Amino acid sequence: MDLRFLSNFLKVADFQNLTAASAVLNLAPTALSRQIRLLERKRSSAALCIACA
């Protein structure tokens, strides 16, 4: 697992918005979403609760 993915995930959690975090990180939202999906698969659990907001 890449530590950069974890760092990017924390940025999404801070902003509580994937699009805003992707803009700050200079990543496409789809790339950031893919990183989070890979983290979820690695941990076998959901990292973000989309419906919880």
C-alpha positions as a Python dict, from the first residue, in 0.01 Angstrom:
ca = {
    (1, 'M'): (0, 0, 0),
    (2, 'D'): (127, 341, -92),
    (3, 'L'): (155, 597, 187),
    (4, 'R'): (61, 863, -66),
    (5, 'F'): (-280, 694, -101),
    (6, 'L'): (-331, 719, 274),
    (7, 'S'): (-224, 1082, 275),
    (8, 'N'): (-466, 1157, -9),
    (9, 'F'): (-744, 976, 175),
    (10, 'L'): (-684, 1195, 480),
    (11, 'K'): (-711, 1503, 259),
    (12, 'V'): (-1052, 1382, 135),
    (13, 'A'): (-1158, 1325, 496),
    (14, 'D'): (-1042, 1675, 592),
    (15, 'F'): (-1232, 1839, 307),
    (16, 'Q'): (-1527, 1598, 326),
    (17, 'N'): (-1544, 1647, -49),
    (18, 'L'): (-1363, 1437, -308),
    (19, 'T'): (-1373, 1705, -578),
    (20, 'A'): (-1226, 1976, -356),
    (21, 'A'): (-955, 1742, -228),
    (22, 'S'): (-866, 1635, -580),
    (23, 'A'): (-826, 1999, -683),
    (24, 'V'): (-589, 2068, -391),
    (25, 'L'): (-394, 1749, -462),
    (26, 'N'): (-380, 1821, -838),
    (27, 'L'): (-539, 1484, -914),
    (28, 'A'): (-835, 1398, -1131),
    (29, 'P'): (-1135, 1305, -916),
    (30, 'T'): (-1147, 966, -1089),
    (31, 'A'): (-783, 896, -996),
    (32, 'L'): (-846, 990, -634),
    (33, 'S'): (-1160, 778, -625),
    (34, 'R'): (-961, 483, -761),
    (35, 'Q'): (-698, 526, -490),
    (36, 'I'): (-968, 515, -222),
    (37, 'R'): (-1125, 209, -384),
    (38, 'L'): (-785, 33, -378),
    (39, 'L'): (-746, 119, -8),
    (40, 'E'): (-1093, -23, 58),
    (41, 'R'): (-1008, -345, -121),
    (42, 'K'): (-681, -377, 65),
    (43, 'R'): (-860, -336, 401),
    (44, 'S'): (-1170, -529, 290),
    (45, 'S'): (-1393, -254, 426),
    (46, 'A'): (-1545, 75, 321),
    (47, 'A'): (-1319, 372, 385),
    (48, 'L'): (-1589, 631, 320),
    (49, 'C'): (-1960, 624, 384),
    (50, 'I'): (-2109, 808, 88),
    (51, 'A'): (-2470, 789, 216),
    (52, 'C'): (-2375, 901, 568),
    (53, 'A'): (-2338, 1267, 476),
}
